[in-house]
Amino acid sequence: MRQEWLSYLDEIGVPQRHIGIVEKKIDEVSKIFGVEILRIFISNKRTEDQQEEFKSLWLFTADKAIECKNFISKDDYDVLYFDHKVTYVNIIKSNYDDRDNPVQESSLSAICFLTTSNLSCTLNAVNINVKFLLNIIKEVYLANLV
């Protein structure tokens, strides 16, 4: 696994026992779909009792977003082919401004995007993971708006 991905997983607090699962999913998806994974992201949310919960592992190629839903316990994959044609992006964020305010424990963000074939997906982030989600928005979705 790439060092930058290990650093990301460490920074967002993924337990060591789950890092092997992430590595397995990356290898498996690469083989099943015959793709090169360029970036990764893990959607996380807060539970009702304010605990962070990791939900989906997202794997990005040059033209696909692959969601490994409930990646810790399941093998359930959705593939979204966006062919560099994103028509809509919705960004919701709270308690975070990348210029003036550092990420806080209460920071959260969600994005939803739509492709020209009317397919959509939503990614969520809390705490420090918000800054990584905003980078995904810039590098993947906004770069592919038509």
FENZI-V72798 format. One record per pair of residues at least 6 apart in sequence whose C-alpha atoms are under 7 Angstrom apart, sorted by the first residue. I is the first residue (numbers start at 1). J is the second residue. Records with the same first field share a line. If there is no record, write none. Layout:
I->J ; J
//
This chain:
1->23
12->128 ; 129
18->72
21->72
30->36 ; 37
35->61
36->61
37->59 ; 60 ; 61
38->60 ; 61
39->59 ; 60
40->58 ; 59 ; 60
41->57 ; 58 ; 59
42->54 ; 56 ; 57 ; 58
43->54 ; 55 ; 56 ; 57 ; 123 ; 124 ; 125
44->52 ; 53 ; 54 ; 55 ; 124 ; 125 ; 126
45->52 ; 53 ; 54 ; 124 ; 125 ; 126
46->52 ; 53
47->53
55->69 ; 70 ; 71
56->67 ; 68 ; 69 ; 70 ; 71
57->67 ; 68 ; 69 ; 71
58->65 ; 66 ; 67 ; 68
59->65 ; 66 ; 67
60->66
63->81 ; 82 ; 83 ; 84
64->79 ; 80 ; 81 ; 82
65->79 ; 80 ; 81
66->77 ; 78 ; 79 ; 80
67->77 ; 78 ; 79
68->75 ; 76 ; 77 ; 78
69->76 ; 77
82->115
84->144
85->115 ; 116 ; 144 ; 145 ; 146
86->113 ; 114 ; 115 ; 116 ; 141 ; 144 ; 145 ; 146
87->114 ; 115 ; 116 ; 145 ; 146
88->113 ; 114
89->111 ; 112 ; 113 ; 114
90->111 ; 112 ; 113
91->110 ; 111 ; 112
92->109 ; 110 ; 111
93->108 ; 109 ; 110
94->107 ; 108 ; 109
95->104 ; 106 ; 107 ; 108
96->102 ; 103 ; 107
103->127 ; 128
104->127
105->127
106->127
107->126 ; 127 ; 130
108->125 ; 126 ; 127 ; 130
109->124 ; 125 ; 126 ; 130
110->122 ; 123 ; 124 ; 125
111->122 ; 123 ; 124
112->120 ; 121 ; 122 ; 123
113->120 ; 121 ; 122
114->120
125->133
//
